[in-house]
Amino acid sequence: MRKLESTCSTLSLPTLPPKNNGCRAYGGNYAFTSVDAQGRSYAKIDCTTKAQIG
């Protein structure tokens, strides 16, 4: 009988950015460029820096 060797290789896939990469600001000194499902205006902002992103 032959001895079988198993080899495993780890496949590294590229990391995709998240689809929702920010937070919403409903108040403050932002340009409100988006509207939510309830009709409220909001600004898309970065969660960490609070800078407007959209």
Phi and psi restraints in degrees (range 20) as a CNS / XPLOR table:
assign (resid 1 and name C) (resid 2 and name N)
       (resid 2 and name CA) (resid 2 and name C) 1.0 -93.7 20.0 2
assign (resid 2 and name N) (resid 2 and name CA)
       (resid 2 and name C) (resid 3 and name N) 1.0 141.6 20.0 2
assign (resid 2 and name C) (resid 3 and name N)
       (resid 3 and name CA) (resid 3 and name C) 1.0 -85.0 20.0 2
assign (resid 3 and name N) (resid 3 and name CA)
       (resid 3 and name C) (resid 4 and name N) 1.0 127.6 20.0 2
assign (resid 3 and name C) (resid 4 and name N)
       (resid 4 and name CA) (resid 4 and name C) 1.0 -91.7 20.0 2
assign (resid 4 and name N) (resid 4 and name CA)
       (resid 4 and name C) (resid 5 and name N) 1.0 135.4 20.0 2
assign (resid 4 and name C) (resid 5 and name N)
       (resid 5 and name CA) (resid 5 and name C) 1.0 -104.5 20.0 2
assign (resid 5 and name N) (resid 5 and name CA)
       (resid 5 and name C) (resid 6 and name N) 1.0 135.1 20.0 2
assign (resid 5 and name C) (resid 6 and name N)
       (resid 6 and name CA) (resid 6 and name C) 1.0 -107.1 20.0 2
assign (resid 6 and name N) (resid 6 and name CA)
       (resid 6 and name C) (resid 7 and name N) 1.0 133.0 20.0 2
assign (resid 6 and name C) (resid 7 and name N)
       (resid 7 and name CA) (resid 7 and name C) 1.0 -121.6 20.0 2
assign (resid 7 and name N) (resid 7 and name CA)
       (resid 7 and name C) (resid 8 and name N) 1.0 133.6 20.0 2
assign (resid 7 and name C) (resid 8 and name N)
       (resid 8 and name CA) (resid 8 and name C) 1.0 -117.3 20.0 2
assign (resid 8 and name N) (resid 8 and name CA)
       (resid 8 and name C) (resid 9 and name N) 1.0 135.4 20.0 2
assign (resid 8 and name C) (resid 9 and name N)
       (resid 9 and name CA) (resid 9 and name C) 1.0 -121.9 20.0 2
assign (resid 9 and name N) (resid 9 and name CA)
       (resid 9 and name C) (resid 10 and name N) 1.0 140.0 20.0 2
assign (resid 9 and name C) (resid 10 and name N)
       (resid 10 and name CA) (resid 10 and name C) 1.0 -88.7 20.0 2
assign (resid 10 and name N) (resid 10 and name CA)
       (resid 10 and name C) (resid 11 and name N) 1.0 125.0 20.0 2
assign (resid 10 and name C) (resid 11 and name N)
       (resid 11 and name CA) (resid 11 and name C) 1.0 -91.9 20.0 2
assign (resid 11 and name N) (resid 11 and name CA)
       (resid 11 and name C) (resid 12 and name N) 1.0 124.7 20.0 2
assign (resid 11 and name C) (resid 12 and name N)
       (resid 12 and name CA) (resid 12 and name C) 1.0 -102.7 20.0 2
assign (resid 12 and name N) (resid 12 and name CA)
       (resid 12 and name C) (resid 13 and name N) 1.0 114.3 20.0 2
assign (resid 12 and name C) (resid 13 and name N)
       (resid 13 and name CA) (resid 13 and name C) 1.0 -96.7 20.0 2
assign (resid 13 and name N) (resid 13 and name CA)
       (resid 13 and name C) (resid 14 and name N) 1.0 148.5 20.0 2
assign (resid 13 and name C) (resid 14 and name N)
       (resid 14 and name CA) (resid 14 and name C) 1.0 -66.4 20.0 2
assign (resid 14 and name N) (resid 14 and name CA)
       (resid 14 and name C) (resid 15 and name N) 1.0 145.3 20.0 2
assign (resid 14 and name C) (resid 15 and name N)
       (resid 15 and name CA) (resid 15 and name C) 1.0 -85.0 20.0 2
assign (resid 15 and name N) (resid 15 and name CA)
       (resid 15 and name C) (resid 16 and name N) 1.0 125.5 20.0 2
assign (resid 15 and name C) (resid 16 and name N)
       (resid 16 and name CA) (resid 16 and name C) 1.0 -90.3 20.0 2
assign (resid 16 and name N) (resid 16 and name CA)
       (resid 16 and name C) (resid 17 and name N) 1.0 143.6 20.0 2
assign (resid 16 and name C) (resid 17 and name N)
       (resid 17 and name CA) (resid 17 and name C) 1.0 -67.3 20.0 2
assign (resid 17 and name N) (resid 17 and name CA)
       (resid 17 and name C) (resid 18 and name N) 1.0 151.0 20.0 2
assign (resid 17 and name C) (resid 18 and name N)
       (resid 18 and name CA) (resid 18 and name C) 1.0 -65.7 20.0 2
assign (resid 18 and name N) (resid 18 and name CA)
       (resid 18 and name C) (resid 19 and name N) 1.0 149.0 20.0 2
assign (resid 18 and name C) (resid 19 and name N)
       (resid 19 and name CA) (resid 19 and name C) 1.0 -68.0 20.0 2
assign (resid 19 and name N) (resid 19 and name CA)
       (resid 19 and name C) (resid 20 and name N) 1.0 -39.6 20.0 2
assign (resid 19 and name C) (resid 20 and name N)
       (resid 20 and name CA) (resid 20 and name C) 1.0 -104.4 20.0 2
assign (resid 20 and name N) (resid 20 and name CA)
       (resid 20 and name C) (resid 21 and name N) 1.0 97.9 20.0 2
assign (resid 20 and name C) (resid 21 and name N)
       (resid 21 and name CA) (resid 21 and name C) 1.0 -107.3 20.0 2
assign (resid 21 and name N) (resid 21 and name CA)
       (resid 21 and name C) (resid 22 and name N) 1.0 35.8 20.0 2
assign (resid 21 and name C) (resid 22 and name N)
       (resid 22 and name CA) (resid 22 and name C) 1.0 -164.7 20.0 2
assign (resid 22 and name N) (resid 22 and name CA)
       (resid 22 and name C) (resid 23 and name N) 1.0 -175.8 20.0 2
assign (resid 22 and name C) (resid 23 and name N)
       (resid 23 and name CA) (resid 23 and name C) 1.0 -119.5 20.0 2
assign (resid 23 and name N) (resid 23 and name CA)
       (resid 23 and name C) (resid 24 and name N) 1.0 177.6 20.0 2
assign (resid 23 and name C) (resid 24 and name N)
       (resid 24 and name CA) (resid 24 and name C) 1.0 -117.7 20.0 2
assign (resid 24 and name N) (resid 24 and name CA)
       (resid 24 and name C) (resid 25 and name N) 1.0 141.6 20.0 2
assign (resid 24 and name C) (resid 25 and name N)
       (resid 25 and name CA) (resid 25 and name C) 1.0 -118.4 20.0 2
assign (resid 25 and name N) (resid 25 and name CA)
       (resid 25 and name C) (resid 26 and name N) 1.0 120.6 20.0 2
assign (resid 25 and name C) (resid 26 and name N)
       (resid 26 and name CA) (resid 26 and name C) 1.0 -97.0 20.0 2
assign (resid 26 and name N) (resid 26 and name CA)
       (resid 26 and name C) (resid 27 and name N) 1.0 -3.1 20.0 2
assign (resid 26 and name C) (resid 27 and name N)
       (resid 27 and name CA) (resid 27 and name C) 1.0 -149.9 20.0 2
assign (resid 27 and name N) (resid 27 and name CA)
       (resid 27 and name C) (resid 28 and name N) 1.0 171.7 20.0 2
assign (resid 27 and name C) (resid 28 and name N)
       (resid 28 and name CA) (resid 28 and name C) 1.0 107.6 20.0 2
assign (resid 28 and name N) (resid 28 and name CA)
       (resid 28 and name C) (resid 29 and name N) 1.0 -171.7 20.0 2
assign (resid 28 and name C) (resid 29 and name N)
       (resid 29 and name CA) (resid 29 and name C) 1.0 -93.9 20.0 2
assign (resid 29 and name N) (resid 29 and name CA)
       (resid 29 and name C) (resid 30 and name N) 1.0 64.6 20.0 2
assign (resid 29 and name C) (resid 30 and name N)
       (resid 30 and name CA) (resid 30 and name C) 1.0 -125.4 20.0 2
assign (resid 30 and name N) (resid 30 and name CA)
       (resid 30 and name C) (resid 31 and name N) 1.0 158.5 20.0 2
assign (resid 30 and name C) (resid 31 and name N)
       (resid 31 and name CA) (resid 31 and name C) 1.0 -86.5 20.0 2
assign (resid 31 and name N) (resid 31 and name CA)
       (resid 31 and name C) (resid 32 and name N) 1.0 115.9 20.0 2
assign (resid 31 and name C) (resid 32 and name N)
       (resid 32 and name CA) (resid 32 and name C) 1.0 -81.9 20.0 2
assign (resid 32 and name N) (resid 32 and name CA)
       (resid 32 and name C) (resid 33 and name N) 1.0 99.1 20.0 2
assign (resid 32 and name C) (resid 33 and name N)
       (resid 33 and name CA) (resid 33 and name C) 1.0 -104.4 20.0 2
assign (resid 33 and name N) (resid 33 and name CA)
       (resid 33 and name C) (resid 34 and name N) 1.0 -3.3 20.0 2
assign (resid 33 and name C) (resid 34 and name N)
       (resid 34 and name CA) (resid 34 and name C) 1.0 -129.2 20.0 2
assign (resid 34 and name N) (resid 34 and name CA)
       (resid 34 and name C) (resid 35 and name N) 1.0 160.8 20.0 2
assign (resid 34 and name C) (resid 35 and name N)
       (resid 35 and name CA) (resid 35 and name C) 1.0 -129.7 20.0 2
assign (resid 35 and name N) (resid 35 and name CA)
       (resid 35 and name C) (resid 36 and name N) 1.0 131.3 20.0 2
assign (resid 35 and name C) (resid 36 and name N)
       (resid 36 and name CA) (resid 36 and name C) 1.0 -83.8 20.0 2
assign (resid 36 and name N) (resid 36 and name CA)
       (resid 36 and name C) (resid 37 and name N) 1.0 -178.5 20.0 2
assign (resid 36 and name C) (resid 37 and name N)
       (resid 37 and name CA) (resid 37 and name C) 1.0 -64.3 20.0 2
assign (resid 37 and name N) (resid 37 and name CA)
       (resid 37 and name C) (resid 38 and name N) 1.0 -21.2 20.0 2
assign (resid 37 and name C) (resid 38 and name N)
       (resid 38 and name CA) (resid 38 and name C) 1.0 -95.5 20.0 2
assign (resid 38 and name N) (resid 38 and name CA)
       (resid 38 and name C) (resid 39 and name N) 1.0 6.5 20.0 2
assign (resid 38 and name C) (resid 39 and name N)
       (resid 39 and name CA) (resid 39 and name C) 1.0 85.9 20.0 2
assign (resid 39 and name N) (resid 39 and name CA)
       (resid 39 and name C) (resid 40 and name N) 1.0 8.0 20.0 2
assign (resid 39 and name C) (resid 40 and name N)
       (resid 40 and name CA) (resid 40 and name C) 1.0 -87.5 20.0 2
assign (resid 40 and name N) (resid 40 and name CA)
       (resid 40 and name C) (resid 41 and name N) 1.0 138.0 20.0 2
assign (resid 40 and name C) (resid 41 and name N)
       (resid 41 and name CA) (resid 41 and name C) 1.0 -79.1 20.0 2
assign (resid 41 and name N) (resid 41 and name CA)
       (resid 41 and name C) (resid 42 and name N) 1.0 141.5 20.0 2
assign (resid 41 and name C) (resid 42 and name N)
       (resid 42 and name CA) (resid 42 and name C) 1.0 -149.5 20.0 2
assign (resid 42 and name N) (resid 42 and name CA)
       (resid 42 and name C) (resid 43 and name N) 1.0 164.2 20.0 2
assign (resid 42 and name C) (resid 43 and name N)
       (resid 43 and name CA) (resid 43 and name C) 1.0 -111.1 20.0 2
assign (resid 43 and name N) (resid 43 and name CA)
       (resid 43 and name C) (resid 44 and name N) 1.0 139.4 20.0 2
assign (resid 43 and name C) (resid 44 and name N)
       (resid 44 and name CA) (resid 44 and name C) 1.0 -83.3 20.0 2
assign (resid 44 and name N) (resid 44 and name CA)
       (resid 44 and name C) (resid 45 and name N) 1.0 123.8 20.0 2
assign (resid 44 and name C) (resid 45 and name N)
       (resid 45 and name CA) (resid 45 and name C) 1.0 -130.3 20.0 2
assign (resid 45 and name N) (resid 45 and name CA)
       (resid 45 and name C) (resid 46 and name N) 1.0 155.8 20.0 2
assign (resid 45 and name C) (resid 46 and name N)
       (resid 46 and name CA) (resid 46 and name C) 1.0 -72.7 20.0 2
assign (resid 46 and name N) (resid 46 and name CA)
       (resid 46 and name C) (resid 47 and name N) 1.0 133.0 20.0 2
assign (resid 46 and name C) (resid 47 and name N)
       (resid 47 and name CA) (resid 47 and name C) 1.0 -65.7 20.0 2
assign (resid 47 and name N) (resid 47 and name CA)
       (resid 47 and name C) (resid 48 and name N) 1.0 -31.2 20.0 2
assign (resid 47 and name C) (resid 48 and name N)
       (resid 48 and name CA) (resid 48 and name C) 1.0 -86.5 20.0 2
assign (resid 48 and name N) (resid 48 and name CA)
       (resid 48 and name C) (resid 49 and name N) 1.0 -51.1 20.0 2
assign (resid 48 and name C) (resid 49 and name N)
       (resid 49 and name CA) (resid 49 and name C) 1.0 -90.3 20.0 2
assign (resid 49 and name N) (resid 49 and name CA)
       (resid 49 and name C) (resid 50 and name N) 1.0 -13.7 20.0 2
assign (resid 49 and name C) (resid 50 and name N)
       (resid 50 and name CA) (resid 50 and name C) 1.0 63.2 20.0 2
assign (resid 50 and name N) (resid 50 and name CA)
       (resid 50 and name C) (resid 51 and name N) 1.0 17.6 20.0 2
assign (resid 50 and name C) (resid 51 and name N)
       (resid 51 and name CA) (resid 51 and name C) 1.0 -82.9 20.0 2
assign (resid 51 and name N) (resid 51 and name CA)
       (resid 51 and name C) (resid 52 and name N) 1.0 143.7 20.0 2
assign (resid 51 and name C) (resid 52 and name N)
       (resid 52 and name CA) (resid 52 and name C) 1.0 -69.9 20.0 2
assign (resid 52 and name N) (resid 52 and name CA)
       (resid 52 and name C) (resid 53 and name N) 1.0 135.3 20.0 2
assign (resid 52 and name C) (resid 53 and name N)
       (resid 53 and name CA) (resid 53 and name C) 1.0 -119.0 20.0 2
assign (resid 53 and name N) (resid 53 and name CA)
       (resid 53 and name C) (resid 54 and name N) 1.0 -4.3 20.0 2
